[in-house]
Amino acid sequence: MLNLLIKLRKENGLSQSDLGKLIGKNQRTISNYEIEETELPVSVAKKIAEIYNVDWWSLYEKEQI
């Protein structure tokens, strides 16, 4: 199961470090969000959603392969 955060990042050709720089987080933090080691705060989800032009709530939904 992939989440939308990983899919969007890869589709846009961004590394975890690249995304982190855009939102003021480090690579490890982005990795933790993607593997759900750390819960994605709403404030961060809104920043990411703005970058990808998606609804921030969709970042919390699981995507079936």
PyMOL CGO cylinders between C-alpha atoms (Angstrom):
from pymol import cmd
from pymol.cgo import CYLINDER

trace = [
    CYLINDER, 0.00, 0.00, 0.00, 1.41, 3.40, -0.99, 0.3, 1, 1, 1, 1, 1, 1,
    CYLINDER, 1.41, 3.40, -0.99, 0.22, 6.64, 0.46, 0.3, 1, 1, 1, 1, 1, 1,
    CYLINDER, 0.22, 6.64, 0.46, -0.38, 9.70, -1.64, 0.3, 1, 1, 1, 1, 1, 1,
    CYLINDER, -0.38, 9.70, -1.64, 2.57, 11.56, -0.14, 0.3, 1, 1, 1, 1, 1, 1,
    CYLINDER, 2.57, 11.56, -0.14, 5.05, 9.09, -1.62, 0.3, 1, 1, 1, 1, 1, 1,
    CYLINDER, 5.05, 9.09, -1.62, 3.25, 8.95, -4.96, 0.3, 1, 1, 1, 1, 1, 1,
    CYLINDER, 3.25, 8.95, -4.96, 3.08, 12.72, -5.36, 0.3, 1, 1, 1, 1, 1, 1,
    CYLINDER, 3.08, 12.72, -5.36, 6.69, 13.19, -4.38, 0.3, 1, 1, 1, 1, 1, 1,
    CYLINDER, 6.69, 13.19, -4.38, 7.92, 10.62, -6.88, 0.3, 1, 1, 1, 1, 1, 1,
    CYLINDER, 7.92, 10.62, -6.88, 5.62, 11.82, -9.68, 0.3, 1, 1, 1, 1, 1, 1,
    CYLINDER, 5.62, 11.82, -9.68, 7.05, 15.30, -9.24, 0.3, 1, 1, 1, 1, 1, 1,
    CYLINDER, 7.05, 15.30, -9.24, 10.63, 14.06, -9.28, 0.3, 1, 1, 1, 1, 1, 1,
    CYLINDER, 10.63, 14.06, -9.28, 11.43, 15.18, -5.76, 0.3, 1, 1, 1, 1, 1, 1,
    CYLINDER, 11.43, 15.18, -5.76, 13.65, 13.39, -3.28, 0.3, 1, 1, 1, 1, 1, 1,
    CYLINDER, 13.65, 13.39, -3.28, 12.72, 13.34, 0.38, 0.3, 1, 1, 1, 1, 1, 1,
    CYLINDER, 12.72, 13.34, 0.38, 15.43, 15.98, 0.91, 0.3, 1, 1, 1, 1, 1, 1,
    CYLINDER, 15.43, 15.98, 0.91, 13.97, 18.17, -1.84, 0.3, 1, 1, 1, 1, 1, 1,
    CYLINDER, 13.97, 18.17, -1.84, 10.50, 18.05, -0.32, 0.3, 1, 1, 1, 1, 1, 1,
    CYLINDER, 10.50, 18.05, -0.32, 11.93, 18.67, 3.12, 0.3, 1, 1, 1, 1, 1, 1,
    CYLINDER, 11.93, 18.67, 3.12, 13.69, 21.82, 1.93, 0.3, 1, 1, 1, 1, 1, 1,
    CYLINDER, 13.69, 21.82, 1.93, 10.45, 23.12, 0.43, 0.3, 1, 1, 1, 1, 1, 1,
    CYLINDER, 10.45, 23.12, 0.43, 8.58, 22.76, 3.72, 0.3, 1, 1, 1, 1, 1, 1,
    CYLINDER, 8.58, 22.76, 3.72, 11.38, 23.37, 6.22, 0.3, 1, 1, 1, 1, 1, 1,
    CYLINDER, 11.38, 23.37, 6.22, 11.88, 19.76, 7.36, 0.3, 1, 1, 1, 1, 1, 1,
    CYLINDER, 11.88, 19.76, 7.36, 14.81, 17.38, 7.04, 0.3, 1, 1, 1, 1, 1, 1,
    CYLINDER, 14.81, 17.38, 7.04, 14.95, 14.18, 4.96, 0.3, 1, 1, 1, 1, 1, 1,
    CYLINDER, 14.95, 14.18, 4.96, 14.55, 11.92, 7.99, 0.3, 1, 1, 1, 1, 1, 1,
    CYLINDER, 14.55, 11.92, 7.99, 11.36, 13.69, 9.02, 0.3, 1, 1, 1, 1, 1, 1,
    CYLINDER, 11.36, 13.69, 9.02, 9.90, 13.25, 5.52, 0.3, 1, 1, 1, 1, 1, 1,
    CYLINDER, 9.90, 13.25, 5.52, 10.87, 9.58, 5.62, 0.3, 1, 1, 1, 1, 1, 1,
    CYLINDER, 10.87, 9.58, 5.62, 9.15, 9.19, 8.99, 0.3, 1, 1, 1, 1, 1, 1,
    CYLINDER, 9.15, 9.19, 8.99, 5.98, 10.75, 7.60, 0.3, 1, 1, 1, 1, 1, 1,
    CYLINDER, 5.98, 10.75, 7.60, 6.03, 8.43, 4.59, 0.3, 1, 1, 1, 1, 1, 1,
    CYLINDER, 6.03, 8.43, 4.59, 6.50, 5.24, 6.60, 0.3, 1, 1, 1, 1, 1, 1,
    CYLINDER, 6.50, 5.24, 6.60, 4.06, 6.51, 9.21, 0.3, 1, 1, 1, 1, 1, 1,
    CYLINDER, 4.06, 6.51, 9.21, 6.68, 6.39, 11.96, 0.3, 1, 1, 1, 1, 1, 1,
    CYLINDER, 6.68, 6.39, 11.96, 5.64, 9.96, 12.78, 0.3, 1, 1, 1, 1, 1, 1,
    CYLINDER, 5.64, 9.96, 12.78, 2.15, 11.36, 12.39, 0.3, 1, 1, 1, 1, 1, 1,
    CYLINDER, 2.15, 11.36, 12.39, 1.87, 14.03, 9.70, 0.3, 1, 1, 1, 1, 1, 1,
    CYLINDER, 1.87, 14.03, 9.70, 0.79, 17.27, 11.41, 0.3, 1, 1, 1, 1, 1, 1,
    CYLINDER, 0.79, 17.27, 11.41, -2.06, 19.14, 9.75, 0.3, 1, 1, 1, 1, 1, 1,
    CYLINDER, -2.06, 19.14, 9.75, 0.12, 22.26, 9.39, 0.3, 1, 1, 1, 1, 1, 1,
    CYLINDER, 0.12, 22.26, 9.39, 2.70, 20.25, 7.42, 0.3, 1, 1, 1, 1, 1, 1,
    CYLINDER, 2.70, 20.25, 7.42, 0.03, 18.47, 5.38, 0.3, 1, 1, 1, 1, 1, 1,
    CYLINDER, 0.03, 18.47, 5.38, -1.34, 21.86, 4.32, 0.3, 1, 1, 1, 1, 1, 1,
    CYLINDER, -1.34, 21.86, 4.32, 2.13, 23.01, 3.19, 0.3, 1, 1, 1, 1, 1, 1,
    CYLINDER, 2.13, 23.01, 3.19, 2.66, 19.82, 1.20, 0.3, 1, 1, 1, 1, 1, 1,
    CYLINDER, 2.66, 19.82, 1.20, -0.82, 20.01, -0.32, 0.3, 1, 1, 1, 1, 1, 1,
    CYLINDER, -0.82, 20.01, -0.32, -0.13, 23.56, -1.46, 0.3, 1, 1, 1, 1, 1, 1,
    CYLINDER, -0.13, 23.56, -1.46, 3.05, 22.43, -3.23, 0.3, 1, 1, 1, 1, 1, 1,
    CYLINDER, 3.05, 22.43, -3.23, 1.24, 19.62, -5.04, 0.3, 1, 1, 1, 1, 1, 1,
    CYLINDER, 1.24, 19.62, -5.04, -2.07, 21.47, -5.47, 0.3, 1, 1, 1, 1, 1, 1,
    CYLINDER, -2.07, 21.47, -5.47, -4.13, 18.74, -3.77, 0.3, 1, 1, 1, 1, 1, 1,
    CYLINDER, -4.13, 18.74, -3.77, -6.59, 18.63, -0.89, 0.3, 1, 1, 1, 1, 1, 1,
    CYLINDER, -6.59, 18.63, -0.89, -4.53, 18.32, 2.31, 0.3, 1, 1, 1, 1, 1, 1,
    CYLINDER, -4.53, 18.32, 2.31, -6.94, 15.76, 3.71, 0.3, 1, 1, 1, 1, 1, 1,
    CYLINDER, -6.94, 15.76, 3.71, -6.11, 13.37, 0.86, 0.3, 1, 1, 1, 1, 1, 1,
    CYLINDER, -6.11, 13.37, 0.86, -2.58, 12.99, 2.29, 0.3, 1, 1, 1, 1, 1, 1,
    CYLINDER, -2.58, 12.99, 2.29, -4.08, 11.02, 5.19, 0.3, 1, 1, 1, 1, 1, 1,
    CYLINDER, -4.08, 11.02, 5.19, -5.87, 8.52, 2.98, 0.3, 1, 1, 1, 1, 1, 1,
    CYLINDER, -5.87, 8.52, 2.98, -4.35, 5.20, 2.02, 0.3, 1, 1, 1, 1, 1, 1,
    CYLINDER, -4.35, 5.20, 2.02, -4.13, 4.38, -1.65, 0.3, 1, 1, 1, 1, 1, 1,
    CYLINDER, -4.13, 4.38, -1.65, -4.63, 0.82, -2.83, 0.3, 1, 1, 1, 1, 1, 1,
    CYLINDER, -4.63, 0.82, -2.83, -2.26, -0.57, -5.45, 0.3, 1, 1, 1, 1, 1, 1,
]
cmd.load_cgo(trace, "trace")
